[in-house]
Amino acid sequence: MTVRTALAPAKINLFLHVGAVDGDGYHPLSSLVAFADVGDGVSVEPAERLSLDVVGPFAAGLSGADDNLILRALRRLGEASGTGEPGLKVVLDKRLPIAAGLGGGSSDAGAALKLARDVLALDIDDEGLEAVAAVVGADGPMCLRIRTAWAEGRGDVLTDEPRLPPLPAVLFNPGVPSPTGGVYRAYDAGPVAAADRPAPPADWSIGGVIDWLANQRNDLEAPALALTPAIADALRAVAATPDVALTRMSGSGATVFGLYPTVDAAEAAAALLADAHPTAWVRSSRLAVQ
């Protein structure tokens, strides 16, 4: 029996500029999105019926219930392909924290869709699969592509950006959730910025990109910190590591990231953070590995 497996990588918003909510309840945004070389594991194999098992260190925070994004996406795939609900056994190895600002659920769904297409030998191209992925939310298509991109509109207007170099990074989650809805409501209650897309870096070296990112922002960081003070502690912890060049929260939190000049510096910082914060989730990574 054919079993296909894939990494569902963590999504990192290197910056996130957010505008005022529109009449449909959506926020326009501008972001440069990169994917890490760490994430959840997804496996898919043929079966008599559709099922989802969740295992791994963060399995307790999820279930295989009908509202899981993987099942939602696969059912939509069956509708789009005209085959009906697919007979597949899916296993999700949940390695990323829950409600962590890493796009985990959307990335899981994207990986499952691509694996299902292969296992079932479906005649649907990447564009069609992206349309299916939109059922999980505005970031569904980008998390199916898993390519570095500028994201605009509601996050669904994507422009690939192949110039971004692999960025040595540390990902740090303090072990608390940061629910997206609450963060956006807090943002709407305060001063609202604009979804401006900045001019790209003149220098696409690691140092040049980090210097450019330092002039950008994450507009959701302040409201997330107000709701979840542990994120501020996480930012301070990463900022205190040797050689860190930039520290920022990803998405709506609670994961923060630090960028470093070299892989060795990032790995050393991750080791220090893991030792000092044994209950936190800490990973060294490279971002934008295509």
C-alpha positions, -999 to +999 in steps of 0.1 A: +000+000+000+014+034-010+021+058+019+033+093+011+048+117+036+057+154+036+068+182+059+042+209+065+066+237+073+061+266+097+051+299+080+069+330+092+057+366+085+090+384+083+069+416+085+032+422+087+015+454+078-022+454+085-049+479+074-084+487+088-110+460+086-132+462+055-170+459+051-167+421+048-148+418+081-114+412+065-082+431+071-060+440+041-024+432+047+011+432+033+037+407+043+068+389+032+063+353+040+090+326+043+088+290+053+110+273+078+127+239+075+108+227+106+072+218+108+045+191+112+047+158+095+018+146+074+013+111+059-015+099+036-024+064+023-054+049+006-082+036+028-118+026+027-129+059+042-115+093+052-099+094+086-074+116+105-052+105+134-033+131+153+000+122+171+031+140+182+041+164+211+012+188+205-015+162+196-034+170+228-044+204+214-061+189+183-083+161+173-095+144+141-129+160+144-148+172+113-137+208+117-100+200+113-086+219+084-071+188+068-105+171+066-122+203+054-096+206+026-098+170+016-136+170+014-134+201-008-108+183-030-133+154-035-160+180-045-136+198-069-124+165-086-159+150-088-148+119-069-167+124-037-152+121-002-118+106-007-109+073+009-077+082+027-060+076+061-042+107+072-018+109+101-007+143+114+024+144+135+018+176+153+052+191+161+044+228+160+027+246+189-010+254+186-022+290+180+014+299+175+013+323+145+030+297+123+002+288+100+003+252+112-032+242+103-031+258+068+003+242+061-010+208+073-039+211+049-017+221+020+006+192+026-023+168+028-038+181-004-007+176-024-002+141-010-038+132-017-035+143-053-005+120-057-020+090-038-053+092-057-036+102-091-060+131-095-060+152-127-058+186-110-031+211-115-014+234-090-038+263-098-068+241-092-052+228-059-047+263-047-083+271-053-092+241-031-068+252-004-086+285-001-113+267+018-091+268+049-087+305+048-068+333+030-034+318+038-044+284+024-029+290-011+004+303+002+007+274+026+001+250-003+028+267-024+053+269+005+074+294-015+087+327-003+063+353-014+049+388-010+013+384+003-012+412-002-049+417-002-064+394+024-032+374+021-043+357-011-026+379-036+008+363-039+040+373-057+069+348-055+101+363-042+131+340-051+157+366-041+154+361-004+184+342+009+181+314+035+180+332+068+195+316+099+168+318+126+156+307+160+119+301+166+108+305+202+073+298+216+067+304+253+041+277+255+010+299+256-016+303+228-023+336+210-058+332+194-059+351+161-094+365+165-087+381+199-055+397+186-073+413+156-101+426+178-076+442+201-058+457+170-091+471+157-097+488+191-065+508+189-046+529+164-048+511+130-019+513+105-019+507+068-013+476+047+016+493+029+040+473+008+076+486+012+101+489-016+122+457-016+157+456-003+184+471-024+208+444-010+196+408-009+224+395+012+215+382+047+228+413+064+211+436+038+178+418+043+180+420+081+188+457+079+158+462+057+135+442+079+145+463+109+126+492+092+094+472+089+070+461+116+044+436+127+013+456+134-002+427+155+027+426+179+015+454+203-021+440+207-008+405+210+016+416+238-012+434+256-033+402+256-004+377+262+025+393+282+045+360+279+052+371+243+071+401+256+092+378+278+099+357+248+110+387+227+134+397+255+148+363+258+156+360+222+169+396+220+194+387+248+211+360+229+246+366+214+248+378+178+210+382+173+204+408+146+166+411+147+138+399+169+101+400+160+068+382+166+055+361+137+019+365+125-005+369+155+019+352+179+028+337+202+060+325+184+088+350+181+118+347+159+154+359+159+176+363+128+213+357+130+243+363+107+252+325+105+237+291+111+263+285+138+251+316+157+215+305+154+222+270+166+242+283+196+214+307+205+188+280+203+209+258+226+211+286+252+174+294+250+164+257+253+186+253+284+173+285+301+137+279+291+130+242+294+092+245+291+094+266+259+094+253+223+127+263+207+141+254+173+170+266+152+160+269+116+167+283+082+139+304+066+133+307+028+149+273+019+132+267-014 
